[in-house]
Amino acid sequence: MSAREPNAPVIDAESEKWTEIDKFFSDALIAPDRVFESVLESSQAAGLPAISVSPNQGKLLEILARMLDARSILEIGTLGAYSTIWLARGVRAGGRLITLEADPAHAAVARANIARAGLQSVVELRLGSASDTLPQISAERGGPFDLIFIDADKKNIPSYFEWALRLSRPGSIIVVDNVVRDGRVIDSRSDDPDIQGVRRFIEMVGANATVSGTAIQTVGIKGYDGFAIVRVLFPDERRRS
C-alpha cells in the first residue's frame, strides 16, 4: 500500500459522506458546464495537481464577485485557471482580472483554458513568482482591487497578504484558501512551513486594526479544510486600541 500524500484527505465513512453531500449540492445548484469540465480534463491530462477549488467553492467565488460588483480582481495562484474562470464570470461588464502563476507549464494550460472559456479580454495571466509580479503591479498602480483571492504556496501567505493590503481599498475583500490544512493549523509546534505560514497570516489579521476577518471550516470533495475572508475597513470602522 502506498503512503498517503501529506495533504491528501483521509478517506473514511465520514469523508465519503462529505463527498456525497458536496456532490448533491453541486448537482442541484450548479448547471452542467462543458467549460469547467474541459478545464479539469486538460489539467489532469497535463499532470497538474488536483488541487483546484471544488465546484461549490468556485460558485461561491463568483457570487462574491457579483455581490461586490467587482470591477477588478486579483488572483494569486492560477494553476489550470478553474477558479480564475469562476471569478472572471463574476466580474462586471468591462472589468478585469489579473491572475499570477509561477509555473510555466501550469500557465500554458491555464492560458488555453481561459481562451477556451472566451475570457481572453477579461483575464490577464502574468507568469512569474508572485514575489516579483506583485511589486510590478504595485509599481504600475494596478490596484486597487475589489476582490483578491490568494490560493498559492501557503508558506508565503503572510507576504501575499501584505501585498493584498497594499493593492486593496476600504471595502475590498481578501479570500485565502486552504487555511485549515486537515486540522493541522492548530499545531503551533509544527515544522511544516505551510502550517506556520497560515498561522502567521491568521495572527496578522487578528492584530491588524484596519481589517476584519473570519475563517470558515469546510468539508467536501476536497476533504477537511477551510478559507479565510478578510474585509478592508473604512477609517470610521477601524478598531481603536
C-alpha positions in Angstrom: 0.0 0.0 0.0 1.4 3.4 -1.0 1.9 6.1 1.6 -0.7 8.9 1.7 0.4 12.2 0.3 1.0 14.8 3.1 -2.1 16.9 2.4 -4.4 14.2 1.0 -7.7 13.8 2.8 -8.2 10.7 4.8 -10.9 8.5 3.1 -13.3 7.0 5.6 -17.1 6.7 6.1 -17.4 10.3 7.3 -15.4 11.8 4.4 -17.4 9.7 1.9 -20.5 11.3 3.3 -18.9 14.8 2.9 -18.2 14.0 -0.7 -21.7 12.7 -1.4 -23.3 15.8 0.2 -20.9 18.1 -1.7 -21.9 16.3 -4.9 -25.6 16.6 -4.0 -25.3 20.4 -3.7 -23.2 20.7 -6.9 -25.7 18.6 -8.9 -28.7 20.5 -7.5 -27.3 24.1 -7.7 -24.8 24.2 -10.5 -25.8 23.6 -14.1 -23.5 21.3 -16.1 -20.9 23.4 -17.9 -18.6 21.9 -20.5 -16.1 24.8 -20.0 -15.3 23.7 -16.4 -15.3 20.0 -17.3 -12.7 20.7 -20.0 -10.6 22.8 -17.6 -10.4 19.8 -15.2 -9.8 17.3 -18.0 -7.0 19.4 -19.6 -5.4 20.0 -16.2 -5.4 16.3 -15.4 -4.0 15.4 -18.8 -1.2 17.8 -18.3 -0.4 16.3 -14.9 -1.4 19.3 -12.8 -2.1 18.5 -9.2 -5.8 18.1 -8.4 -6.0 21.0 -6.0 -8.4 23.3 -7.7 -11.3 24.6 -5.7 -14.5 22.5 -5.7 -17.5 23.5 -7.9 -19.3 24.8 -4.9 -16.3 26.8 -3.8 -15.9 28.2 -7.3 -19.6 29.2 -7.4 -19.0 31.0 -4.1 -16.2 33.0 -5.6 -18.4 34.0 -8.5 -21.2 35.1 -6.1 -18.8 37.1 -4.0 -17.5 38.9 -7.1 -21.1 39.7 -8.2 -22.1 40.8 -4.7 -19.1 43.3 -4.8 -20.0 44.3 -8.3 -16.2 43.8 -8.8 -14.6 45.8 -11.5 -11.1 44.4 -10.7 -10.0 41.1 -9.2 -6.5 39.8 -8.4 -5.8 36.1 -8.1 -2.6 34.8 -6.6 -2.2 31.2 -7.9 -3.7 30.3 -11.2 -3.0 26.5 -11.6 -5.2 25.4 -14.5 -7.5 28.5 -14.3 -10.5 26.7 -12.8 -11.0 29.3 -10.0 -9.9 32.0 -12.4 -12.8 31.3 -14.8 -15.3 31.3 -11.9 -14.0 34.7 -10.7 -13.9 36.1 -14.2 -17.6 35.2 -14.8 -18.4 37.3 -11.7 -16.6 40.5 -12.9 -18.9 43.3 -14.0 -19.0 44.1 -17.7 -15.8 45.9 -18.7 -14.0 44.7 -15.7 -10.7 42.9 -15.5 -8.9 40.1 -13.6 -5.2 39.6 -13.2 -4.0 36.2 -12.2 -0.5 35.2 -11.2 1.2 31.9 -11.9 4.8 30.9 -11.2 4.9 27.6 -13.1 5.3 27.9 -16.9 3.7 24.6 -17.5 0.7 25.5 -15.4 0.4 28.9 -17.1 0.4 27.2 -20.5 -2.5 25.0 -19.5 -4.3 28.0 -17.9 -4.0 30.2 -21.0 -5.5 27.5 -23.2 -8.4 27.1 -20.7 -9.0 30.8 -20.4 -9.1 31.1 -24.2 -11.5 28.1 -24.4 -13.8 29.9 -22.0 -13.7 33.0 -24.2 -12.3 35.2 -21.4 -9.0 36.4 -23.0 -10.3 40.0 -23.0 -11.1 39.8 -19.3 -8.2 37.8 -17.8 -4.5 38.8 -17.9 -2.2 36.0 -16.8 1.2 37.1 -15.5 3.9 34.5 -15.4 6.5 34.7 -12.6 7.0 34.4 -8.9 4.3 36.4 -7.1 7.2 38.0 -5.1 8.2 39.6 -8.4 4.9 40.2 -10.1 3.1 41.8 -7.1 5.7 44.6 -6.8 5.4 45.1 -10.5 1.6 45.5 -10.3 2.0 47.9 -7.4 4.6 50.0 -9.3 2.2 50.1 -12.3 -0.6 51.3 -9.9 -2.5 48.3 -10.9 -4.8 48.4 -7.9 -6.9 48.9 -6.0 -8.7 45.5 -6.5 -12.2 44.9 -5.3 -11.6 41.2 -4.6 -8.3 39.4 -4.1 -8.1 35.6 -4.0 -5.0 34.0 -2.5 -4.5 30.3 -3.4 -0.8 29.8 -3.7 2.1 28.4 -1.7 1.0 28.7 1.9 4.3 29.4 3.5 4.3 32.8 1.7 0.7 33.8 2.6 1.8 36.4 5.1 3.8 38.2 2.3 1.0 37.8 -0.2 -1.5 39.2 2.4 0.7 42.3 3.0 0.8 42.9 -0.8 -3.0 42.4 -0.9 -3.5 45.1 1.6 -1.3 47.5 -0.4 -3.4 46.7 -3.5 -6.8 47.0 -1.9 -9.1 49.8 -0.8 -11.6 50.2 2.0 -14.4 47.7 1.3 -12.1 45.3 -0.6 -12.5 41.6 0.2 -9.5 39.2 0.5 -10.2 35.5 0.4 -7.4 33.0 1.4 -7.9 29.3 0.6 -6.7 26.2 2.5 -6.3 27.7 6.0 -7.4 24.6 8.0 -4.9 22.1 6.5 -6.9 19.0 7.5 -7.0 20.4 11.1 -3.2 20.8 11.4 -3.4 24.5 11.6 -3.7 24.3 15.4 -0.3 22.7 15.8 1.8 25.6 16.9 4.9 23.4 17.0 4.6 22.1 13.5 7.8 22.3 11.4 5.7 22.4 8.2 6.3 25.9 6.7 2.8 25.9 5.2 1.2 25.4 8.6 3.4 28.2 10.0 2.6 30.4 7.1 -1.2 30.1 7.6 -0.8 30.6 11.4 1.2 33.8 10.9 -1.4 35.1 8.4 -4.2 34.4 10.9 -2.3 36.2 13.6 -1.7 39.1 11.3 -5.4 39.5 10.6 -6.3 39.4 14.2 -3.7 42.0 15.1 -4.5 44.4 12.3 -7.0 47.2 13.2 -7.6 48.1 9.5 -9.2 44.8 8.7 -12.0 42.5 9.9 -11.8 38.8 9.2 -13.2 35.4 9.9 -12.3 31.8 9.0 -14.7 29.0 8.0 -14.0 25.3 8.2 -15.2 23.3 5.2 -15.7 19.6 4.3 -16.5 18.1 1.0 -14.8 16.6 -2.1 -11.6 18.5 -1.1 -11.5 16.9 2.3 -11.3 18.9 5.6 -10.1 22.4 5.1 -11.4 25.9 5.0 -10.9 29.5 3.9 -10.5 33.0 5.5 -12.4 36.1 4.4 -11.0 39.5 5.3 -12.6 42.8 4.7 -10.6 46.0 4.5 -12.3 48.6 6.8 -13.2 52.2 6.1 -11.4 54.6 8.5 -14.5 55.1 10.7 -14.9 51.4 11.1 -11.4 50.7 12.4 -10.8 49.4 15.9 -9.2 51.7 18.3 -6.5 50.4 20.6 
